[in-house]
Protein backbone atom coordinates (compact mmCIF):
# COMPACT_ATOMS: atom_id res chain seq x y z
CA UNK A 1 0.00 0.00 0.00
CA UNK A 2 1.34 3.43 -0.95
CA UNK A 3 -0.03 6.78 0.14
CA UNK A 4 0.49 10.19 -1.46
CA UNK A 5 -0.49 13.38 0.34
CA UNK A 6 -0.97 16.22 -2.13
CA UNK A 7 -0.48 19.63 -0.53
CA UNK A 8 -1.59 22.85 -2.13
CA UNK A 9 0.99 25.58 -1.49
CA UNK A 10 0.41 28.27 1.11
CA UNK A 11 -1.16 31.55 0.05
CA UNK A 12 0.87 33.25 -2.66
CA UNK A 13 0.70 36.88 -3.76
CA UNK A 14 -2.54 36.99 -5.74
CA UNK A 15 -2.74 40.01 -8.02
CA UNK A 16 0.78 41.22 -7.25
CA UNK A 17 3.51 41.80 -9.81
CA UNK A 18 5.14 38.53 -8.69
CA UNK A 19 2.48 35.98 -7.76
CA UNK A 20 5.04 33.25 -7.11
CA UNK A 21 5.99 34.35 -3.59
CA UNK A 22 4.33 33.22 -0.37
CA UNK A 23 2.57 35.89 1.64
CA UNK A 24 3.11 36.12 5.39
CA UNK A 25 -0.15 34.22 5.76
CA UNK A 26 1.11 31.56 3.35
CA UNK A 27 4.20 30.98 5.46
CA UNK A 28 2.08 30.65 8.60
CA UNK A 29 -0.24 28.18 6.86
CA UNK A 30 2.71 26.09 5.72
CA UNK A 31 4.26 25.96 9.18
CA UNK A 32 0.89 25.04 10.71
CA UNK A 33 0.60 22.21 8.20
CA UNK A 34 4.03 20.82 9.06
CA UNK A 35 3.29 20.94 12.78
CA UNK A 36 -0.05 19.21 12.22
CA UNK A 37 1.34 16.43 10.03
CA UNK A 38 4.12 15.71 12.51
CA UNK A 39 1.58 15.65 15.33
CA UNK A 40 -0.46 13.09 13.40
CA UNK A 41 2.59 10.87 13.06
CA UNK A 42 3.20 11.45 9.36
CA UNK A 43 6.81 10.48 8.59
CA UNK A 44 7.18 10.52 4.82
CA UNK A 45 9.50 8.21 2.94
CA UNK A 46 9.54 10.72 0.10
CA UNK A 47 9.05 14.48 -0.17
CA UNK A 48 8.38 15.91 -3.63
CA UNK A 49 7.71 19.47 -4.76
CA UNK A 50 7.03 21.29 -7.97
CA UNK A 51 9.62 23.66 -9.36
CA UNK A 52 7.89 26.95 -8.55
CA UNK A 53 9.06 29.30 -5.84
CA UNK A 54 5.79 29.00 -3.90
CA UNK A 55 6.25 25.22 -3.86
CA UNK A 56 9.78 25.56 -2.53
CA UNK A 57 8.81 28.08 0.14
CA UNK A 58 5.85 25.98 1.28
CA UNK A 59 8.02 22.87 1.41
CA UNK A 60 10.75 24.60 3.39
CA UNK A 61 8.35 25.98 6.00
CA UNK A 62 6.39 22.74 6.39
CA UNK A 63 9.44 20.47 6.52
CA UNK A 64 11.14 22.68 9.09
CA UNK A 65 8.04 22.77 11.30
CA UNK A 66 7.57 19.00 10.99
CA UNK A 67 11.21 18.24 11.71
CA UNK A 68 11.57 15.89 8.76
CA UNK A 69 15.06 15.07 7.59
CA UNK A 70 14.19 13.93 4.09
CA UNK A 71 15.85 15.22 0.99
CA UNK A 72 13.41 16.82 -1.43
CA UNK A 73 12.82 15.65 -5.00
CA UNK A 74 11.86 18.36 -7.48
CA UNK A 75 9.42 17.35 -10.22
CA UNK A 76 8.14 20.09 -12.52
CA UNK A 77 5.29 17.81 -13.51
CA UNK A 78 3.60 19.05 -10.33
CA UNK A 79 3.75 22.69 -11.44
CA UNK A 80 0.59 24.73 -11.82
CA UNK A 81 -0.56 25.77 -15.28
CA UNK A 82 1.00 29.06 -16.32
CA UNK A 83 -1.44 31.79 -15.25
CA UNK A 84 0.62 34.52 -16.87
CA UNK A 85 1.42 32.77 -20.14
CA UNK A 86 -0.90 29.87 -20.84
CA UNK A 87 -3.86 31.93 -19.72
CA UNK A 88 -3.04 35.32 -21.23
CA UNK A 89 -1.79 37.46 -18.40
CA UNK A 90 -3.10 40.60 -20.05
CA UNK A 91 -6.59 39.40 -19.21
CA UNK A 92 -5.87 38.02 -15.75
CA UNK A 93 -3.27 40.19 -14.15
CA UNK A 94 -3.21 43.59 -15.80
CA UNK A 95 -3.01 45.20 -12.34
CA UNK A 96 -6.12 47.31 -12.54
CA UNK A 97 -5.68 48.83 -9.12
CA UNK A 98 -9.29 49.89 -8.80
CA UNK A 99 -10.91 46.73 -10.12
CA UNK A 100 -13.02 44.94 -7.49
CA UNK A 101 -11.60 41.64 -6.30
CA UNK A 102 -14.76 39.74 -7.28
CA UNK A 103 -14.49 41.01 -10.85
CA UNK A 104 -10.89 39.87 -11.12
CA UNK A 105 -11.89 36.43 -9.84
CA UNK A 106 -14.79 36.30 -12.32
CA UNK A 107 -12.47 37.03 -15.23
CA UNK A 108 -10.02 34.45 -13.95
CA UNK A 109 -12.65 31.71 -13.91
CA UNK A 110 -13.95 32.71 -17.35
CA UNK A 111 -10.45 32.40 -18.76
CA UNK A 112 -9.95 29.02 -17.10
CA UNK A 113 -13.18 27.76 -18.66
CA UNK A 114 -12.02 28.87 -22.10
CA UNK A 115 -8.64 27.14 -21.69
CA UNK A 116 -10.18 23.88 -20.43
CA UNK A 117 -12.93 23.78 -23.07
CA UNK A 118 -10.67 22.08 -25.63
CA UNK A 119 -11.86 24.48 -28.32
CA UNK A 120 -8.79 26.73 -28.39
CA UNK A 121 -5.88 24.37 -27.70
CA UNK A 122 -3.54 25.70 -30.44
CA UNK A 123 -3.61 29.15 -28.86
CA UNK A 124 -1.86 28.08 -25.66
CA UNK A 125 1.72 27.16 -24.86
CA UNK A 126 0.35 24.29 -22.79
CA UNK A 127 -3.06 23.01 -23.79
CA UNK A 128 -5.40 21.60 -21.18
CA UNK A 129 -4.90 18.01 -22.46
CA UNK A 130 -1.13 18.50 -22.14
CA UNK A 131 -1.63 19.75 -18.58
CA UNK A 132 -3.77 16.72 -17.75
CA UNK A 133 -1.15 14.30 -19.07
CA UNK A 134 1.68 16.11 -17.29
CA UNK A 135 -0.03 15.95 -13.90
CA UNK A 136 -1.01 12.29 -14.16
CA UNK A 137 2.53 11.50 -15.28
CA UNK A 138 3.85 13.20 -12.14
CA UNK A 139 1.47 11.12 -10.00
CA UNK A 140 2.68 7.92 -11.68
CA UNK A 141 6.32 8.88 -11.08
CA UNK A 142 5.62 9.59 -7.43
CA UNK A 143 4.11 6.15 -6.88
CA UNK A 144 6.97 4.56 -8.81
CA UNK A 145 9.50 6.26 -6.54
CA UNK A 146 7.63 5.00 -3.49
CA UNK A 147 7.38 1.39 -4.58
CA UNK A 148 4.75 -0.91 -3.12
CA UNK A 149 4.81 0.63 0.35
CA UNK A 150 5.46 4.08 1.70
CA UNK A 151 4.16 7.60 2.14
CA UNK A 152 4.98 10.64 0.03
CA UNK A 153 4.17 14.27 0.69
CA UNK A 154 3.92 16.30 -2.52
CA UNK A 155 3.89 20.11 -2.49
CA UNK A 156 2.05 21.34 -5.57
CA UNK A 157 -0.81 23.64 -6.60
CA UNK A 158 -4.59 23.65 -6.73
CA UNK A 159 -4.85 22.84 -10.43
CA UNK A 160 -2.87 19.58 -10.26
CA UNK A 161 -4.51 18.56 -6.97
CA UNK A 162 -7.96 19.10 -8.45
CA UNK A 163 -7.15 17.24 -11.66
CA UNK A 164 -5.93 14.19 -9.73
CA UNK A 165 -9.09 14.25 -7.61
CA UNK A 166 -11.42 14.76 -10.58
CA UNK A 167 -9.75 11.93 -12.49
CA UNK A 168 -10.00 9.47 -9.61
CA UNK A 169 -13.74 10.06 -9.21
CA UNK A 170 -14.33 10.01 -12.98
CA UNK A 171 -15.56 13.59 -12.82
CA UNK A 172 -13.69 14.93 -15.82
CA UNK A 173 -13.35 18.60 -16.68
CA UNK A 174 -16.62 19.78 -15.04
CA UNK A 175 -15.51 18.31 -11.71
CA UNK A 176 -12.03 19.80 -12.11
CA UNK A 177 -13.49 23.27 -12.59
CA UNK A 178 -15.63 22.98 -9.46
CA UNK A 179 -12.95 21.42 -7.28
CA UNK A 180 -10.26 23.88 -8.30
CA UNK A 181 -12.38 26.76 -7.01
CA UNK A 182 -12.47 25.45 -3.45
CA UNK A 183 -8.98 24.09 -2.78
CA UNK A 184 -7.76 25.71 0.44
CA UNK A 185 -4.19 26.95 0.70
CA UNK A 186 -2.01 24.33 2.46
CA UNK A 187 -4.82 21.75 2.33
CA UNK A 188 -4.08 18.03 2.02
CA UNK A 189 -5.61 15.61 -0.48
CA UNK A 190 -4.93 11.93 0.15
CA UNK A 191 -4.46 9.36 -2.63
CA UNK A 192 -3.99 5.65 -1.97
CA UNK A 193 -2.60 3.01 -4.33
CA UNK A 194 -2.92 -0.68 -3.58
CA UNK A 195 -4.59 -3.90 -4.61
CA UNK A 196 -7.77 -2.07 -5.64
CA UNK A 197 -5.94 0.43 -7.81
CA UNK A 198 -5.41 4.13 -7.18
CA UNK A 199 -8.19 5.86 -5.26
CA UNK A 200 -9.05 9.20 -3.73
CA UNK A 201 -9.28 8.87 0.06
CA UNK A 202 -9.91 12.48 1.04
CA UNK A 203 -9.94 15.89 -0.60
CA UNK A 204 -9.02 19.36 0.67
CA UNK A 205 -8.43 18.48 4.34
CA UNK A 206 -7.53 21.68 6.19
CA UNK A 207 -8.13 20.69 9.80
CA UNK A 208 -4.83 22.33 10.76
CA UNK A 209 -6.42 25.71 10.00
CA UNK A 210 -9.66 25.19 11.90
CA UNK A 211 -8.37 26.43 15.25
CA UNK A 212 -7.60 29.84 13.75
CA UNK A 213 -10.03 30.78 11.00
CA UNK A 214 -7.87 33.77 10.11
CA UNK A 215 -5.46 31.27 8.53
CA UNK A 216 -8.05 30.11 5.99
CA UNK A 217 -7.67 31.31 2.38
CA UNK A 218 -8.52 30.14 -1.12
CA UNK A 219 -6.36 32.59 -3.13
Beta strands, then each sheet from edge to edge (+ up, - down):
strand 1: 2-8
strand 2: 46-49
strand 3: 72-74
strand 4: 150-156
strand 5: 188-194
strand 6: 197-205
sheet 1: 3+ 2+ 4+ 1+ 5- 6+
end
